[in-house]
Amino acid sequence: MEPQPPQPQPEPPMATAVPERPAPPTRRRGRPIFLLFFFFVFMCLCGSLLFNLIFIAGNLVSLDAGKVQEEHFSHERTSSNKVAVITLEGTIISGEGFIKKQIDQAKKDENVKAIVLRVNSPGGTVTGSDYIYHHLQKLAEEREIPIVVSMGGVAASGGYYVSMACGNKNEDVIFAEPTTWTGSIGVRVSLLDISKLLKKYDVESETIASHRLKTMGSMLTPITDEEREIWRGLIDEVFDRFKDVVKSGRAKFNEDPEALNELATGQVFTAKQAKENGLIDEIGFIEKAIDRAIELANLDEGDVHVVRYKREPTLADVLIGVRAEKPGFDIETLLDLNTPRAYYLFTRSPALLKSP
């Protein structure tokens, strides 16, 4: 059988052109990042709003923020005989506030037999310092209880002024820690003059007043010799009162006013210097002051409860851990700084903090 000739192979069909699919649109990678950033900012704003709402609510719910609570300090918790530690801390502005509430609390508590006044203050306004001094004196006189002073880091100027509420009837009633700075007996009025600055920038100011002295103390005009003499008279008068108050609290200076005049230069003293000059009685910590208060009140150390006053927590304290009445800078204090006033204050600048 003859071999068959090879059959021609059919040509493969021509490939049909497949239309190309359009490329998918390119995704913008920045959008997720933008959304995350927007979400983060939104959450921060919400958190800030919630924080402020809680803080405001805490103040509104506790309009009397800063109510007084007792806490155990030392000795016997179960004793009904109390020695109360009243704390004055920070710059003195009005004298109102928590310090006054502590005084009122001690006054109405018949179980309080003596006061330890814990002072850690550079002083403050003349009126605020005198207000606190007056009410401490009133407490001691009405309740007939002794006041013993324990000075902390600084008890200068108005802080020393308030310390004189201990009176001069008893000996060894003012204690200062070894590192205490005290004294600074004097008065200051800070007057700011920006008239040259306004002139430099071509700024004019005009005040219409009923008398030329009505604008006395304005920072917009230079102080005149007449105004300076008036300010000097005001300062001298409150300075004399400061020295009278010191005499009422330190028998030594009541007997020898000239010795006080030598110290009343505004100088601040260490505890050692203060003791040598008769400004304080002893160098020691608060425990020594407490022991002296117990002794003056004729109490038994085994039958006395030493308490310290603290602020009652507000709703804001509980929810966000911020004290609603914590001393701080505010608009009221800022506006108050524009008023020239006399200070019993150991500092280089006017007070910016409210007293507690």
Phi, psi and omega in degrees: 000128184285140179295141180285140175291146181301132180282139177294132180282137179294140179291136180297145180297146179292136181293133178278130181295124179268124180299136181288137177282140178296139179296139179297146181298141180289129179280141177278112183289341182286340185296313178301322179295319178297318180296319179296318179297317179297319180296319180297315179297318180298317180293323178296318179296318179296318179296318179296318179297316179297318179302312181293323179295318179294318181296316179295318179298321179298321178288323181289321181291323181247076181294336179258045181304140180099019174301154187271132171238149175266144170225148181294134177248311179195176178066214192268119180296328188274353183285145178272343178279123186242145163246120185260131176266113176260127186252127171246112184224134177097180182288138182268125176250288184258338186091343175281180178104207189293327179298319179292323179294325176296317179298316180296322179297315180294325182294321183274351180268106183293343180280347178283118184255347180198159181238135167250114180269110180267112186249124172220077189210140175276002182102204183170220183288156178297312184293321179295316179296318181292326179297314180294316179303315181300314184285332174291318176300316181298319177300312182296321182287315183290322181268349181055053179234150181281152173241126176244136185259135172239113182269135178269222184299320179214133175220070189246156177051246179300330176294323176287322178305310181296326181297338181290355177295347178293339179077176181243018180283327182250152177267159176053063182237358178238115180246137177233143177290159183303331182257013180292142167250130183216186184087238183054050181282111182173178184229146177218147172231121180265122179242127182255133179239110179248018184298322179293324178294318178296319180295322181299323182259018174058044177253127180251144179225138179222129179240128178261119184228162182288338181205155183297333182277352179295331180265014181300128181096357179295138179281355184271347181227147178296148178286138180265166178297323179297315180294321180298321179293322178294315178300320179298320178296319178297315181295318181299322182292314180288334176293318177299322178295320178303313182294325176296321179294320178297320178297326180288340180256344181231107183301326181302316183280338174292326179277333183225079182299330181295327177296325177290320180300326179291333181265338186276062180251001186090356181291143175263145184238150170286169180299319180296315178295321180296321179292318180297328182265002176082014178283332176228173181258312185221156173258121182179165182274181187299331180299323178294320178296321178296316179300320180291321178297319178298320180294314182294330179274002180056045179255157176271128181302334179275356181226055178211142179244117177269120182243154176235142181270141176221163180285143174286131181298143176262177177299321179296322178300315185291317187280320186235004175071023178242129181284126185295329183250028178295133181301140180188179182279134178215174184296321181301316179293322179300315179293326181294332181294338181283353180262117177298129180211160180274143181234139161263084192216131176261091181195170178263353183215162178299157182290137177245356184244141174282153174285151180290000000 
